[in-house]
Every structure is written in C-alpha cells, then in structure tokens.
C-alpha cells in the first residue's frame, strides 16, 4: 500500500477529544490503558499520575463519558474513578506533541530520535521517529524492551513481520539492523499513515510492505513463512495469536512479544511453551516484560 493511497483514505478531525484518567497503581494504569485502546486510542501518555489520550470526537460526550465510567468501575472493581476530558485543535496537538521529545539512547549501539534532534552518537544505528497518532516513540518501556531484543536477534537478510506496527519504530529498527524483507501490519489507518511517513523519513519506504489488516491466527497461518515476528500489543491479543505465530514461523524462527505486564508474564510464558516456543531472551523495565522465543523443532 502506498503512503499516498493511505493518506487519501484518512480524514483527520479538526479537533481531538482529549480523555484523562487518574490511577493509583501500576495495575490500575494497565487496566485503564486497555480501556483507552478499546476506545480507539492510538497512543497513551503517562503524566503525573494521569493517563492521557486523544480520540476521535464522540457523537454524544455525556453518553460517552457515562459509558467509559461504567466500564472503568467494572474493570477496576471499585466506584472511585477520576475521569476528565477537554478538546484540542489538531494544529495545537501537532505542535504540543513535539515538546519533550528528545533523542534516546536505547543501548550502546541504538538511538531513537525525532527528526528535529541530532543523534548523540553518530556511530550508533539511528532510527528517526516523529511523534504522531500512533504508538511507538521509545517513550514506553514495552517499545524499548522490544528494541533491545531486536538488536540482539535480527540477522542480515531475514524476512520478518511487525504485527501492530504503530509508528513503524520496530520495522525501521529491524531494517537498519539488517532485515531484508519486512511486512508491517496494523488495523489502524492512523498507525499505517505514521509508519509510512517514518519509513520515508528513514529512506526505506520502498523496502517495506505496509498493510491494513485485522490480524488473527487464521490470517497468520495463511501469511507465509517468516524468519521472525515482533508484536508489541496487548497480552490478551498475544495469547489469541499464539497458534498463528507458531505456524507462520519457520523452524528455529524467532518471536518477540511485548506489551506484557509482570503479573501477566507467567500466563504468556506457559502459553508460549505449550506451542513449542523456547524462551531465549527477556527484558523487564518498570513493571513491563518483553521476551524473545525460538520455535522449537
């Protein structure tokens, strides 16, 4: 899919519905974040004990807030919810998102930086990522964990897939680490728009296929054979895709999974092992787990 064709299909609203949810602990933050993604969030910021996201304008604000509050009470298991909202023009959002984004050194040899910042290490692999309406700017531990595992795992010439590509940060990093053929898939047109823009900025747009897909295990089984797959998405979705991952990977192929909270990790590990995946690498940061597996046999 070309970036021009993708752009023609996306209508950006004049203003965004800014939703804010306060939380008291890491577990509540995870559950509130899942609610936000279910509402259509492309990314979620954590600022001073609040989770903030930008959503398409709802038809009825009052009904929408009541519905969200009811969902939060059910998910959190208590009546106390601190929900707030505001409006932000798209132009204001585009400007404000730039503030606070700086170059980040992920490892000794990997740097992620927005286009307006210089890399602090000219000898490192540098990935240019501008913030947009998609998840993946190296601000979140799951992205950083995935990046560190990719750096240790990707081999030159490999064919791989990025499931839930978001901003395209993992796709671009894999390409710069030597992957030869990458398919980037997401079910969110905004994400694919961000991926396409970031691919062009890194001058590798012609080497990656970007596809709008609702990924399922059945779809994965029909997608071909891959040397590696990376998926930084919600744990419940990872579990539902495990059988598809297993069939889509060649023997000894690698699978990097992220988006896993520490308390969710035992279930993910047990499920992966049941599909003959062997754990070969693990990265933990701030209550989040990322892991690399190899298909066994």
Secondary structure, DSSP 8 states (H G I E B T S, - for coil): --HHHHHHT----SEEEEEEEE-SSHHHHHHHHHHHHHTT-S--EEETTEEEEEE---S-HHHHHHHHHHHHHHHHSSS---EEEEEEEHHHHHHHTTTT---EEEETTEEEE-TTS--S-TTSEEEE----SSS-SS-SHHHHHHHHHHHHH--TT-EEEEET-TTSHHHHHHHHTT-SEEEEEES-HHHHHHHHHHHHHTT-GGGEEEEE----HHHHHTS--EEEEEEES-HHHHHHHHHHHHHHEEEEEEEEEEEEEGGGHHHHHHHHHHTTEEEEEEEEETTEEEEEEEE--
